[in-house]
Amino acid sequence: MSFIPRLRSPAPLDYVPPPFPALYWPFPISGTQANYLYNAGDIWRFTLVWTLLDFGAVHIATSGYAMAVQWKNWKVIWIAPLIYIIIGGIEAVIAGSIVGGL
């Protein structure tokens, strides 16, 4: 390992990205259990995955409500979850990429 890249990177020498799903566990069993992300790719991936999960959950719940309200139109209401998931996925990729890339 070169000395110059080491000066530019704040990551420890033994850095490995922490496992999904969280960086911090609020109830430590043995000392502090905070993890950090140092690489831009890891930060982007972490933010994107959590944004996809959050947006997906909200859009699925909303499409479920839309299906419950419009159940009389059962021949066409089945398409609502598909449209909501596609739109939510596009929104999540855009938002997660912007926030994770900053």
Gaussian input, Z-matrix of N, CA and C with variables (Angstrom, degrees):
# hf/3-21g

backbone

0 1
 N
 C     1     B1
 C     2     B2     1     A1
 N     3     B3     2     A2     1     D1
 C     4     B4     3     A3     2     D2
 C     5     B5     4     A4     3     D3
 N     6     B6     5     A5     4     D4
 C     7     B7     6     A6     5     D5
 C     8     B8     7     A7     6     D6
 N     9     B9     8     A8     7     D7
 C    10    B10     9     A9     8     D8
 C    11    B11    10    A10     9     D9
 N    12    B12    11    A11    10    D10
 C    13    B13    12    A12    11    D11
 C    14    B14    13    A13    12    D12
 N    15    B15    14    A14    13    D13
 C    16    B16    15    A15    14    D14
 C    17    B17    16    A16    15    D15
 N    18    B18    17    A17    16    D16
 C    19    B19    18    A18    17    D17
 C    20    B20    19    A19    18    D18
 N    21    B21    20    A20    19    D19
 C    22    B22    21    A21    20    D20
 C    23    B23    22    A22    21    D21
 N    24    B24    23    A23    22    D22
 C    25    B25    24    A24    23    D23
 C    26    B26    25    A25    24    D24
 N    27    B27    26    A26    25    D25
 C    28    B28    27    A27    26    D26
 C    29    B29    28    A28    27    D27
 N    30    B30    29    A29    28    D28
 C    31    B31    30    A30    29    D29
 C    32    B32    31    A31    30    D30
 N    33    B33    32    A32    31    D31
 C    34    B34    33    A33    32    D32
 C    35    B35    34    A34    33    D33
 N    36    B36    35    A35    34    D34
 C    37    B37    36    A36    35    D35
 C    38    B38    37    A37    36    D36
 N    39    B39    38    A38    37    D37
 C    40    B40    39    A39    38    D38
 C    41    B41    40    A40    39    D39
 N    42    B42    41    A41    40    D40
 C    43    B43    42    A42    41    D41
 C    44    B44    43    A43    42    D42
 N    45    B45    44    A44    43    D43
 C    46    B46    45    A45    44    D44
 C    47    B47    46    A46    45    D45
 N    48    B48    47    A47    46    D46
 C    49    B49    48    A48    47    D47
 C    50    B50    49    A49    48    D48
 N    51    B51    50    A50    49    D49
 C    52    B52    51    A51    50    D50
 C    53    B53    52    A52    51    D51
 N    54    B54    53    A53    52    D52
 C    55    B55    54    A54    53    D53
 C    56    B56    55    A55    54    D54
 N    57    B57    56    A56    55    D55
 C    58    B58    57    A57    56    D56
 C    59    B59    58    A58    57    D57
 N    60    B60    59    A59    58    D58
 C    61    B61    60    A60    59    D59
 C    62    B62    61    A61    60    D60
 N    63    B63    62    A62    61    D61
 C    64    B64    63    A63    62    D62
 C    65    B65    64    A64    63    D63
 N    66    B66    65    A65    64    D64
 C    67    B67    66    A66    65    D65
 C    68    B68    67    A67    66    D66
 N    69    B69    68    A68    67    D67
 C    70    B70    69    A69    68    D68
 C    71    B71    70    A70    69    D69
 N    72    B72    71    A71    70    D70
 C    73    B73    72    A72    71    D71
 C    74    B74    73    A73    72    D72
 N    75    B75    74    A74    73    D73
 C    76    B76    75    A75    74    D74
 C    77    B77    76    A76    75    D75
 N    78    B78    77    A77    76    D76
 C    79    B79    78    A78    77    D77
 C    80    B80    79    A79    78    D78
 N    81    B81    80    A80    79    D79
 C    82    B82    81    A81    80    D80
 C    83    B83    82    A82    81    D81
 N    84    B84    83    A83    82    D82
 C    85    B85    84    A84    83    D83
 C    86    B86    85    A85    84    D84
 N    87    B87    86    A86    85    D85
 C    88    B88    87    A87    86    D86
 C    89    B89    88    A88    87    D87
 N    90    B90    89    A89    88    D88
 C    91    B91    90    A90    89    D89
 C    92    B92    91    A91    90    D90
 N    93    B93    92    A92    91    D91
 C    94    B94    93    A93    92    D92
 C    95    B95    94    A94    93    D93
 N    96    B96    95    A95    94    D94
 C    97    B97    96    A96    95    D95
 C    98    B98    97    A97    96    D96
 N    99    B99    98    A98    97    D97
 C   100   B100    99    A99    98    D98
 C   101   B101   100   A100    99    D99
 N   102   B102   101   A101   100   D100
 C   103   B103   102   A102   101   D101
 C   104   B104   103   A103   102   D102
 N   105   B105   104   A104   103   D103
 C   106   B106   105   A105   104   D104
 C   107   B107   106   A106   105   D105
 N   108   B108   107   A107   106   D106
 C   109   B109   108   A108   107   D107
 C   110   B110   109   A109   108   D108
 N   111   B111   110   A110   109   D109
 C   112   B112   111   A111   110   D110
 C   113   B113   112   A112   111   D111
 N   114   B114   113   A113   112   D112
 C   115   B115   114   A114   113   D113
 C   116   B116   115   A115   114   D114
 N   117   B117   116   A116   115   D115
 C   118   B118   117   A117   116   D116
 C   119   B119   118   A118   117   D117
 N   120   B120   119   A119   118   D118
 C   121   B121   120   A120   119   D119
 C   122   B122   121   A121   120   D120
 N   123   B123   122   A122   121   D121
 C   124   B124   123   A123   122   D122
 C   125   B125   124   A124   123   D123
 N   126   B126   125   A125   124   D124
 C   127   B127   126   A126   125   D125
 C   128   B128   127   A127   126   D126
 N   129   B129   128   A128   127   D127
 C   130   B130   129   A129   128   D128
 C   131   B131   130   A130   129   D129
 N   132   B132   131   A131   130   D130
 C   133   B133   132   A132   131   D131
 C   134   B134   133   A133   132   D132
 N   135   B135   134   A134   133   D133
 C   136   B136   135   A135   134   D134
 C   137   B137   136   A136   135   D135
 N   138   B138   137   A137   136   D136
 C   139   B139   138   A138   137   D137
 C   140   B140   139   A139   138   D138
 N   141   B141   140   A140   139   D139
 C   142   B142   141   A141   140   D140
 C   143   B143   142   A142   141   D141
 N   144   B144   143   A143   142   D142
 C   145   B145   144   A144   143   D143
 C   146   B146   145   A145   144   D144
 N   147   B147   146   A146   145   D145
 C   148   B148   147   A147   146   D146
 C   149   B149   148   A148   147   D147
 N   150   B150   149   A149   148   D148
 C   151   B151   150   A150   149   D149
 C   152   B152   151   A151   150   D150
 N   153   B153   152   A152   151   D151
 C   154   B154   153   A153   152   D152
 C   155   B155   154   A154   153   D153
 N   156   B156   155   A155   154   D154
 C   157   B157   156   A156   155   D155
 C   158   B158   157   A157   156   D156
 N   159   B159   158   A158   157   D157
 C   160   B160   159   A159   158   D158
 C   161   B161   160   A160   159   D159
 N   162   B162   161   A161   160   D160
 C   163   B163   162   A162   161   D161
 C   164   B164   163   A163   162   D162
 N   165   B165   164   A164   163   D163
 C   166   B166   165   A165   164   D164
 C   167   B167   166   A166   165   D165
 N   168   B168   167   A167   166   D166
 C   169   B169   168   A168   167   D167
 C   170   B170   169   A169   168   D168
 N   171   B171   170   A170   169   D169
 C   172   B172   171   A171   170   D170
 C   173   B173   172   A172   171   D171
 N   174   B174   173   A173   172   D172
 C   175   B175   174   A174   173   D173
 C   176   B176   175   A175   174   D174
 N   177   B177   176   A176   175   D175
 C   178   B178   177   A177   176   D176
 C   179   B179   178   A178   177   D177
 N   180   B180   179   A179   178   D178
 C   181   B181   180   A180   179   D179
 C   182   B182   181   A181   180   D180
 N   183   B183   182   A182   181   D181
 C   184   B184   183   A183   182   D182
 C   185   B185   184   A184   183   D183
 N   186   B186   185   A185   184   D184
 C   187   B187   186   A186   185   D185
 C   188   B188   187   A187   186   D186
 N   189   B189   188   A188   187   D187
 C   190   B190   189   A189   188   D188
 C   191   B191   190   A190   189   D189
 N   192   B192   191   A191   190   D190
 C   193   B193   192   A192   191   D191
 C   194   B194   193   A193   192   D192
 N   195   B195   194   A194   193   D193
 C   196   B196   195   A195   194   D194
 C   197   B197   196   A196   195   D195
 N   198   B198   197   A197   196   D196
 C   199   B199   198   A198   197   D197
 C   200   B200   199   A199   198   D198
 N   201   B201   200   A200   199   D199
 C   202   B202   201   A201   200   D200
 C   203   B203   202   A202   201   D201
 N   204   B204   203   A203   202   D202
 C   205   B205   204   A204   203   D203
 C   206   B206   205   A205   204   D204
 N   207   B207   206   A206   205   D205
 C   208   B208   207   A207   206   D206
 C   209   B209   208   A208   207   D207
 N   210   B210   209   A209   208   D208
 C   211   B211   210   A210   209   D209
 C   212   B212   211   A211   210   D210
 N   213   B213   212   A212   211   D211
 C   214   B214   213   A213   212   D212
 C   215   B215   214   A214   213   D213
 N   216   B216   215   A215   214   D214
 C   217   B217   216   A216   215   D215
 C   218   B218   217   A217   216   D216
 N   219   B219   218   A218   217   D217
 C   220   B220   219   A219   218   D218
 C   221   B221   220   A220   219   D219
 N   222   B222   221   A221   220   D220
 C   223   B223   222   A222   221   D221
 C   224   B224   223   A223   222   D222
 N   225   B225   224   A224   223   D223
 C   226   B226   225   A225   224   D224
 C   227   B227   226   A226   225   D225
 N   228   B228   227   A227   226   D226
 C   229   B229   228   A228   227   D227
 C   230   B230   229   A229   228   D228
 N   231   B231   230   A230   229   D229
 C   232   B232   231   A231   230   D230
 C   233   B233   232   A232   231   D231
 N   234   B234   233   A233   232   D232
 C   235   B235   234   A234   233   D233
 C   236   B236   235   A235   234   D234
 N   237   B237   236   A236   235   D235
 C   238   B238   237   A237   236   D236
 C   239   B239   238   A238   237   D237
 N   240   B240   239   A239   238   D238
 C   241   B241   240   A240   239   D239
 C   242   B242   241   A241   240   D240
 N   243   B243   242   A242   241   D241
 C   244   B244   243   A243   242   D242
 C   245   B245   244   A244   243   D243
 N   246   B246   245   A245   244   D244
 C   247   B247   246   A246   245   D245
 C   248   B248   247   A247   246   D246
 N   249   B249   248   A248   247   D247
 C   250   B250   249   A249   248   D248
 C   251   B251   250   A250   249   D249
 N   252   B252   251   A251   250   D250
 C   253   B253   252   A252   251   D251
 C   254   B254   253   A253   252   D252
 N   255   B255   254   A254   253   D253
 C   256   B256   255   A255   254   D254
 C   257   B257   256   A256   255   D255
 N   258   B258   257   A257   256   D256
 C   259   B259   258   A258   257   D257
 C   260   B260   259   A259   258   D258
 N   261   B261   260   A260   259   D259
 C   262   B262   261   A261   260   D260
 C   263   B263   262   A262   261   D261
 N   264   B264   263   A263   262   D262
 C   265   B265   264   A264   263   D263
 C   266   B266   265   A265   264   D264
 N   267   B267   266   A266   265   D265
 C   268   B268   267   A267   266   D266
 C   269   B269   268   A268   267   D267
 N   270   B270   269   A269   268   D268
 C   271   B271   270   A270   269   D269
 C   272   B272   271   A271   270   D270
 N   273   B273   272   A272   271   D271
 C   274   B274   273   A273   272   D272
 C   275   B275   274   A274   273   D273
 N   276   B276   275   A275   274   D274
 C   277   B277   276   A276   275   D275
 C   278   B278   277   A277   276   D276
 N   279   B279   278   A278   277   D277
 C   280   B280   279   A279   278   D278
 C   281   B281   280   A280   279   D279
 N   282   B282   281   A281   280   D280
 C   283   B283   282   A282   281   D281
 C   284   B284   283   A283   282   D282
 N   285   B285   284   A284   283   D283
 C   286   B286   285   A285   284   D284
 C   287   B287   286   A286   285   D285
 N   288   B288   287   A287   286   D286
 C   289   B289   288   A288   287   D287
 C   290   B290   289   A289   288   D288
 N   291   B291   290   A290   289   D289
 C   292   B292   291   A291   290   D290
 C   293   B293   292   A292   291   D291
 N   294   B294   293   A293   292   D292
 C   295   B295   294   A294   293   D293
 C   296   B296   295   A295   294   D294
 N   297   B297   296   A296   295   D295
 C   298   B298   297   A297   296   D296
 C   299   B299   298   A298   297   D297
 N   300   B300   299   A299   298   D298
 C   301   B301   300   A300   299   D299
 C   302   B302   301   A301   300   D300
 N   303   B303   302   A302   301   D301
 C   304   B304   303   A303   302   D302
 C   305   B305   304   A304   303   D303

   B1=1.4495
   B2=1.5263
   B3=1.2905
   B4=1.4531
   B5=1.5301
   B6=1.2960
   B7=1.4613
   B8=1.5306
   B9=1.3332
   B10=1.4683
   B11=1.5312
   B12=1.3423
   B13=1.4739
   B14=1.5250
   B15=1.3257
   B16=1.4604
   B17=1.5196
   B18=1.3278
   B19=1.4617
   B20=1.5233
   B21=1.3000
   B22=1.4620
   B23=1.5224
   B24=1.2981
   B25=1.4609
   B26=1.5264
   B27=1.3342
   B28=1.4672
   B29=1.5272
   B30=1.3326
   B31=1.4654
   B32=1.5204
   B33=1.3237
   B34=1.4672
   B35=1.5272
   B36=1.3125
   B37=1.4618
   B38=1.5261
   B39=1.3266
   B40=1.4620
   B41=1.5344
   B42=1.3205
   B43=1.4676
   B44=1.5214
   B45=1.3201
   B46=1.4618
   B47=1.5238
   B48=1.3324
   B49=1.4680
   B50=1.5273
   B51=1.3274
   B52=1.4657
   B53=1.5235
   B54=1.3218
   B55=1.4633
   B56=1.5299
   B57=1.3200
   B58=1.4566
   B59=1.5142
   B60=1.2871
   B61=1.4359
   B62=1.5167
   B63=1.3192
   B64=1.4565
   B65=1.5200
   B66=1.3204
   B67=1.4567
   B68=1.5228
   B69=1.3009
   B70=1.4587
   B71=1.5204
   B72=1.3053
   B73=1.4534
   B74=1.5250
   B75=1.3445
   B76=1.4626
   B77=1.5249
   B78=1.3168
   B79=1.4571
   B80=1.5266
   B81=1.3354
   B82=1.4666
   B83=1.5236
   B84=1.3021
   B85=1.4608
   B86=1.5216
   B87=1.3200
   B88=1.4661
   B89=1.5245
   B90=1.3073
   B91=1.4661
   B92=1.5273
   B93=1.3086
   B94=1.4559
   B95=1.5227
   B96=1.2993
   B97=1.4473
   B98=1.5171
   B99=1.3099
   B100=1.4590
   B101=1.5264
   B102=1.3231
   B103=1.4544
   B104=1.5265
   B105=1.3024
   B106=1.4570
   B107=1.5167
   B108=1.3232
   B109=1.4549
   B110=1.5179
   B111=1.3241
   B112=1.4618
   B113=1.5184
   B114=1.3098
   B115=1.4562
   B116=1.5206
   B117=1.3192
   B118=1.4589
   B119=1.5303
   B120=1.3126
   B121=1.4654
   B122=1.5174
   B123=1.3361
   B124=1.4669
   B125=1.5263
   B126=1.3169
   B127=1.4653
   B128=1.5175
   B129=1.3292
   B130=1.4645
   B131=1.5239
   B132=1.3476
   B133=1.4666
   B134=1.5264
   B135=1.3352
   B136=1.4617
   B137=1.5347
   B138=1.3342
   B139=1.4632
   B140=1.5238
   B141=1.3112
   B142=1.4623
   B143=1.5220
   B144=1.3205
   B145=1.4734
   B146=1.5223
   B147=1.3317
   B148=1.4581
   B149=1.5356
   B150=1.3186
   B151=1.4643
   B152=1.5188
   B153=1.3205
   B154=1.4686
   B155=1.5287
   B156=1.3222
   B157=1.4646
   B158=1.5282
   B159=1.3208
   B160=1.4654
   B161=1.5233
   B162=1.3162
   B163=1.4606
   B164=1.5271
   B165=1.3335
   B166=1.4617
   B167=1.5182
   B168=1.3279
   B169=1.4626
   B170=1.5277
   B171=1.3162
   B172=1.4696
   B173=1.5246
   B174=1.3248
   B175=1.4603
   B176=1.5271
   B177=1.3225
   B178=1.4685
   B179=1.5253
   B180=1.3350
   B181=1.4697
   B182=1.5244
   B183=1.3100
   B184=1.4642
   B185=1.5208
   B186=1.3185
   B187=1.4639
   B188=1.5274
   B189=1.3315
   B190=1.4660
   B191=1.5154
   B192=1.3258
   B193=1.4645
   B194=1.5258
   B195=1.3220
   B196=1.4678
   B197=1.5246
   B198=1.3181
   B199=1.4675
   B200=1.5244
   B201=1.3406
   B202=1.4647
   B203=1.5270
   B204=1.3192
   B205=1.4648
   B206=1.5317
   B207=1.3082
   B208=1.4614
   B209=1.5302
   B210=1.3252
   B211=1.4518
   B212=1.5299
   B213=1.3236
   B214=1.4735
   B215=1.5269
   B216=1.3218
   B217=1.4657
   B218=1.5259
   B219=1.3124
   B220=1.4524
   B221=1.5197
   B222=1.3240
   B223=1.4660
   B224=1.5202
   B225=1.3203
   B226=1.4623
   B227=1.5253
   B228=1.3255
   B229=1.4669
   B230=1.5283
   B231=1.3114
   B232=1.4643
   B233=1.5197
   B234=1.3295
   B235=1.4631
   B236=1.5392
   B237=1.3272
   B238=1.4724
   B239=1.5303
   B240=1.3511
   B241=1.4657
   B242=1.5312
   B243=1.3144
   B244=1.4632
   B245=1.5226
   B246=1.3041
   B247=1.4641
   B248=1.5250
   B249=1.3304
   B250=1.4591
   B251=1.5336
   B252=1.3424
   B253=1.4618
   B254=1.5250
   B255=1.3232
   B256=1.4677
   B257=1.5222
   B258=1.3142
   B259=1.4672
   B260=1.5320
   B261=1.3368
   B262=1.4653
   B263=1.5204
   B264=1.3249
   B265=1.4605
   B266=1.5169
   B267=1.3319
   B268=1.4660
   B269=1.5228
   B270=1.3293
   B271=1.4662
   B272=1.5302
   B273=1.3433
   B274=1.4515
   B275=1.5257
   B276=1.3168
   B277=1.4697
   B278=1.5263
   B279=1.3142
   B280=1.4777
   B281=1.5331
   B282=1.3297
   B283=1.4703
   B284=1.5207
   B285=1.3316
   B286=1.4653
   B287=1.5114
   B288=1.3247
   B289=1.4544
   B290=1.5245
   B291=1.3121
   B292=1.4657
   B293=1.5299
   B294=1.3150
   B295=1.4642
   B296=1.5269
   B297=1.3202
   B298=1.4561
   B299=1.5129
   B300=1.3119
   B301=1.4653
   B302=1.5028
   B303=1.3284
   B304=1.4634
   B305=1.4645
   A1=108.30
   A2=115.14
   A3=120.86
   A4=110.98
   A5=115.46
   A6=120.94
   A7=111.30
   A8=117.90
   A9=121.97
   A10=112.05
   A11=121.33
   A12=118.96
   A13=112.09
   A14=117.54
   A15=120.13
   A16=111.12
   A17=117.95
   A18=120.84
   A19=111.32
   A20=117.50
   A21=121.22
   A22=112.59
   A23=118.59
   A24=122.49
   A25=110.50
   A26=117.20
   A27=119.13
   A28=112.91
   A29=117.12
   A30=120.06
   A31=110.97
   A32=116.76
   A33=119.77
   A34=110.65
   A35=116.77
   A36=120.66
   A37=112.59
   A38=117.54
   A39=121.28
   A40=112.06
   A41=117.35
   A42=121.40
   A43=111.63
   A44=114.82
   A45=122.95
   A46=106.00
   A47=118.47
   A48=119.62
   A49=110.63
   A50=118.00
   A51=120.10
   A52=110.56
   A53=117.14
   A54=120.06
   A55=111.43
   A56=114.21
   A57=120.18
   A58=107.31
   A59=122.27
   A60=132.66
   A61=115.78
   A62=119.78
   A63=118.23
   A64=112.17
   A65=114.15
   A66=120.86
   A67=111.99
   A68=116.54
   A69=119.96
   A70=109.26
   A71=117.23
   A72=122.41
   A73=107.04
   A74=118.25
   A75=120.68
   A76=115.10
   A77=118.58
   A78=121.55
   A79=109.20
   A80=117.62
   A81=119.64
   A82=111.63
   A83=114.86
   A84=121.01
   A85=109.84
   A86=115.62
   A87=119.41
   A88=108.92
   A89=116.42
   A90=121.19
   A91=112.03
   A92=114.69
   A93=118.90
   A94=109.70
   A95=116.09
   A96=121.42
   A97=110.72
   A98=117.31
   A99=121.05
   A100=108.96
   A101=116.08
   A102=122.43
   A103=108.26
   A104=116.05
   A105=120.66
   A106=110.13
   A107=115.08
   A108=121.88
   A109=108.17
   A110=117.18
   A111=121.34
   A112=112.75
   A113=118.18
   A114=121.24
   A115=111.21
   A116=116.47
   A117=121.21
   A118=111.34
   A119=117.63
   A120=120.85
   A121=112.50
   A122=116.42
   A123=120.66
   A124=111.02
   A125=116.36
   A126=120.78
   A127=110.21
   A128=116.85
   A129=120.78
   A130=110.86
   A131=117.58
   A132=121.63
   A133=110.93
   A134=117.56
   A135=121.92
   A136=110.80
   A137=116.11
   A138=120.32
   A139=111.20
   A140=117.46
   A141=121.13
   A142=111.34
   A143=117.74
   A144=120.32
   A145=110.53
   A146=117.86
   A147=119.30
   A148=111.85
   A149=117.86
   A150=120.27
   A151=110.31
   A152=117.68
   A153=120.51
   A154=111.20
   A155=116.84
   A156=119.75
   A157=112.25
   A158=116.58
   A159=119.98
   A160=112.00
   A161=116.68
   A162=119.99
   A163=110.80
   A164=116.66
   A165=120.17
   A166=111.95
   A167=116.94
   A168=120.41
   A169=111.62
   A170=116.67
   A171=120.07
   A172=111.04
   A173=117.12
   A174=119.64
   A175=112.14
   A176=118.51
   A177=119.99
   A178=110.66
   A179=116.91
   A180=119.44
   A181=111.10
   A182=116.67
   A183=120.44
   A184=110.98
   A185=117.85
   A186=119.49
   A187=110.59
   A188=117.40
   A189=119.86
   A190=111.73
   A191=116.13
   A192=119.45
   A193=111.06
   A194=117.07
   A195=120.50
   A196=110.66
   A197=116.68
   A198=119.47
   A199=111.44
   A200=116.96
   A201=119.70
   A202=111.64
   A203=116.33
   A204=120.27
   A205=111.27
   A206=117.35
   A207=121.67
   A208=112.75
   A209=118.16
   A210=120.72
   A211=112.98
   A212=117.87
   A213=120.58
   A214=111.04
   A215=116.89
   A216=121.52
   A217=109.62
   A218=117.66
   A219=121.92
   A220=113.30
   A221=118.44
   A222=120.05
   A223=112.74
   A224=117.75
   A225=120.49
   A226=114.01
   A227=118.51
   A228=119.82
   A229=112.25
   A230=119.35
   A231=121.58
   A232=112.21
   A233=116.83
   A234=119.93
   A235=112.08
   A236=117.38
   A237=120.80
   A238=112.62
   A239=120.44
   A240=118.47
   A241=112.89
   A242=117.24
   A243=119.67
   A244=111.40
   A245=116.20
   A246=120.36
   A247=110.65
   A248=117.01
   A249=120.82
   A250=111.31
   A251=117.45
   A252=120.41
   A253=110.90
   A254=117.14
   A255=120.11
   A256=110.62
   A257=116.97
   A258=120.85
   A259=110.47
   A260=117.34
   A261=120.46
   A262=112.37
   A263=116.82
   A264=120.33
   A265=112.21
   A266=116.21
   A267=119.88
   A268=110.26
   A269=117.05
   A270=120.59
   A271=111.33
   A272=116.75
   A273=120.41
   A274=112.06
   A275=117.26
   A276=119.47
   A277=109.96
   A278=116.51
   A279=119.41
   A280=110.20
   A281=116.98
   A282=120.33
   A283=111.83
   A284=117.70
   A285=120.27
   A286=112.57
   A287=117.05
   A288=119.58
   A289=111.66
   A290=116.85
   A291=119.93
   A292=110.51
   A293=117.13
   A294=120.45
   A295=110.59
   A296=118.51
   A297=121.25
   A298=113.21
   A299=116.74
   A300=120.35
   A301=113.87
   A302=117.68
   A303=119.80
   A304=110.04
   D1=134.33
   D2=-178.68
   D3=-78.90
   D4=154.71
   D5=179.67
   D6=-73.40
   D7=-35.76
   D8=-176.94
   D9=-64.59
   D10=-50.24
   D11=177.53
   D12=-61.58
   D13=-31.34
   D14=179.52
   D15=-65.05
   D16=-34.24
   D17=177.89
   D18=-69.59
   D19=-30.60
   D20=-177.03
   D21=-83.43
   D22=-23.79
   D23=-175.11
   D24=-104.61
   D25=125.65
   D26=177.09
   D27=-81.32
   D28=-1.50
   D29=-177.42
   D30=-70.17
   D31=143.20
   D32=174.86
   D33=-65.05
   D34=160.56
   D35=-178.77
   D36=-63.19
   D37=-33.55
   D38=-178.67
   D39=-97.66
   D40=29.23
   D41=-176.11
   D42=-69.44
   D43=129.91
   D44=167.62
   D45=-132.99
   D46=143.01
   D47=180.00
   D48=-60.28
   D49=140.58
   D50=179.65
   D51=-68.94
   D52=155.59
   D53=-179.33
   D54=-70.18
   D55=152.54
   D56=175.38
   D57=-70.73
   D58=143.54
   D59=27.74
   D60=-113.73
   D61=-11.45
   D62=-172.20
   D63=-133.28
   D64=156.78
   D65=176.11
   D66=-96.55
   D67=-20.52
   D68=-174.20
   D69=-139.47
   D70=132.27
   D71=175.56
   D72=-109.39
   D73=115.64
   D74=-172.30
   D75=-71.47
   D76=-12.55
   D77=-179.16
   D78=-116.34
   D79=79.81
   D80=-175.53
   D81=-67.61
   D82=133.43
   D83=177.15
   D84=-88.93
   D85=-44.10
   D86=179.78
   D87=-132.32
   D88=87.52
   D89=179.70
   D90=76.70
   D91=-171.80
   D92=179.91
   D93=-75.35
   D94=144.21
   D95=-177.99
   D96=-126.88
   D97=42.53
   D98=177.69
   D99=-85.52
   D100=136.52
   D101=177.05
   D102=-118.17
   D103=154.17
   D104=-177.36
   D105=-129.43
   D106=151.09
   D107=175.19
   D108=-106.46
   D109=132.97
   D110=-177.85
   D111=-113.22
   D112=-33.77
   D113=-176.57
   D114=-87.19
   D115=142.44
   D116=-178.38
   D117=-61.51
   D118=-37.66
   D119=178.92
   D120=-64.42
   D121=-39.00
   D122=178.28
   D123=-67.22
   D124=-41.00
   D125=178.97
   D126=-64.25
   D127=-45.07
   D128=179.65
   D129=-62.08
   D130=-46.25
   D131=-178.52
   D132=-62.65
   D133=-44.78
   D134=-179.95
   D135=-60.60
   D136=-47.01
   D137=-179.68
   D138=-65.76
   D139=-41.23
   D140=-179.34
   D141=-63.95
   D142=-45.04
   D143=-178.49
   D144=-64.19
   D145=-45.38
   D146=179.74
   D147=-66.84
   D148=-35.26
   D149=176.96
   D150=-66.66
   D151=-41.58
   D152=176.64
   D153=-61.19
   D154=-43.44
   D155=179.04
   D156=-64.04
   D157=-45.79
   D158=-178.98
   D159=-66.20
   D160=-49.16
   D161=179.48
   D162=-63.23
   D163=-39.03
   D164=178.98
   D165=-62.04
   D166=-44.31
   D167=179.60
   D168=-62.91
   D169=-43.47
   D170=179.90
   D171=-65.94
   D172=-43.10
   D173=-178.41
   D174=-70.76
   D175=-33.49
   D176=176.11
   D177=-68.34
   D178=-41.62
   D179=176.93
   D180=-63.11
   D181=-41.06
   D182=179.53
   D183=-66.91
   D184=-40.16
   D185=178.83
   D186=-69.06
   D187=-32.39
   D188=174.30
   D189=-63.06
   D190=-41.44
   D191=176.53
   D192=-65.29
   D193=-40.84
   D194=178.23
   D195=-62.41
   D196=-39.19
   D197=178.26
   D198=-67.92
   D199=-38.23
   D200=179.39
   D201=-66.36
   D202=-38.27
   D203=-178.39
   D204=-73.27
   D205=-38.41
   D206=-175.38
   D207=-103.54
   D208=32.23
   D209=-175.65
   D210=-62.68
   D211=-23.24
   D212=179.86
   D213=-64.15
   D214=-27.18
   D215=177.73
   D216=-95.44
   D217=52.43
   D218=-172.42
   D219=-64.38
   D220=-19.29
   D221=-179.52
   D222=-72.81
   D223=-25.78
   D224=-178.01
   D225=-119.30
   D226=-12.28
   D227=-174.75
   D228=-72.63
   D229=-18.27
   D230=179.39
   D231=-62.76
   D232=-20.37
   D233=-179.31
   D234=-78.97
   D235=-16.67
   D236=-178.60
   D237=-58.25
   D238=-47.73
   D239=179.24
   D240=-62.03
   D241=-36.47
   D242=178.54
   D243=-63.69
   D244=-45.39
   D245=179.74
   D246=-65.70
   D247=-43.28
   D248=179.73
   D249=-62.59
   D250=-41.68
   D251=-178.77
   D252=-68.28
   D253=-40.28
   D254=178.16
   D255=-63.83
   D256=-47.40
   D257=179.75
   D258=-64.91
   D259=-43.64
   D260=178.33
   D261=-62.71
   D262=-38.31
   D263=177.90
   D264=-65.02
   D265=-42.43
   D266=177.89
   D267=-64.03
   D268=-45.40
   D269=178.06
   D270=-60.36
   D271=-42.07
   D272=-178.29
   D273=-66.84
   D274=-39.90
   D275=179.15
   D276=-64.75
   D277=-42.56
   D278=179.52
   D279=-65.83
   D280=-51.42
   D281=-177.75
   D282=-65.11
   D283=-43.77
   D284=179.92
   D285=-65.32
   D286=-35.70
   D287=178.63
   D288=-70.87
   D289=-37.75
   D290=178.67
   D291=-68.31
   D292=-49.44
   D293=-177.55
   D294=-69.73
   D295=-42.66
   D296=-179.73
   D297=-70.60
   D298=-23.77
   D299=-179.68
   D300=-86.98
   D301=-12.42
   D302=-179.15
   D303=-79.48

